[in-house]
């Protein structure tokens, strides 16, 4: 029996590898885009909620603070200073 040597040019395996990599990349692209959009949406909602929280907290702090630096309660009758 004679040996049958099939000589395959080097370009065929390289082309197959390139095509397989392209197929894998094209299959991954929608998944990457969906994950990116979900993370972006989550971060934008979180940032918006954080800004809203800080705006409300600052206004409540301003409302509850006294207008001057130090304030004392008014003296009760009979306990005031005798000036």
C-alpha positions in Angstrom: 0.0 0.0 0.0 1.2 3.3 -0.9 1.2 6.1 1.6 -1.1 9.0 0.9 0.4 12.2 2.0 -2.0 15.1 2.0 -0.1 18.3 2.1 -2.2 21.1 3.5 -1.0 24.6 3.0 -0.3 26.6 6.1 -2.8 29.3 5.1 -5.8 27.0 5.7 -5.3 26.4 9.5 -4.4 30.1 10.0 -7.6 31.1 8.1 -9.6 28.7 10.3 -8.2 30.1 13.5 -9.0 33.7 12.3 -12.5 32.7 11.3 -13.1 31.0 14.7 -11.8 34.0 16.6 -14.1 36.3 14.6 -17.1 34.2 15.3 -16.3 34.1 19.0 -15.8 37.9 19.0 -19.1 38.5 17.2 -20.9 36.3 19.7 -19.4 38.1 22.7 -20.2 41.6 21.4 -23.9 41.6 22.3 -23.2 40.2 25.8 -20.5 42.8 26.4 -22.8 45.6 25.2 -25.7 44.4 27.5 -23.5 44.2 30.5 -22.0 47.6 29.8 -25.4 49.2 29.4 -26.7 47.6 32.6 -23.7 48.8 34.6 -23.9 52.2 33.1 -27.7 52.4 34.0 -27.0 51.2 37.5 -24.3 53.7 38.1 -26.3 56.6 36.7 -29.3 55.7 38.9 -27.1 55.4 41.9 -25.4 58.7 41.3 -28.8 60.4 40.8 -30.1 59.0 44.1 -26.9 60.0 45.8 -27.2 63.6 44.5 -30.8 63.7 45.6 -29.9 62.4 49.1 -27.1 65.0 49.6 -29.3 67.8 48.4 -32.1 66.9 50.8 -29.6 66.4 53.7 -27.9 69.7 53.1 -31.3 71.6 53.0 -32.4 69.8 56.2 -29.2 70.7 57.9 -29.6 74.3 56.9 -33.2 74.4 58.0 -32.4 72.9 61.4 -29.4 75.0 62.2 -29.7 78.2 64.2 -29.2 81.5 62.4 -26.3 82.5 64.6 -23.3 80.7 66.0 -24.3 80.1 69.6 -27.8 80.4 71.0 -29.0 79.9 74.5 -32.5 79.1 75.5 -34.3 82.1 77.1 -34.1 82.1 80.9 -37.1 80.9 82.9 -38.8 83.2 85.3 -36.8 83.7 88.5 -33.6 82.3 87.0 -32.4 85.1 84.8 -29.3 87.2 85.6 -29.8 90.0 88.1 -28.5 92.9 86.1 
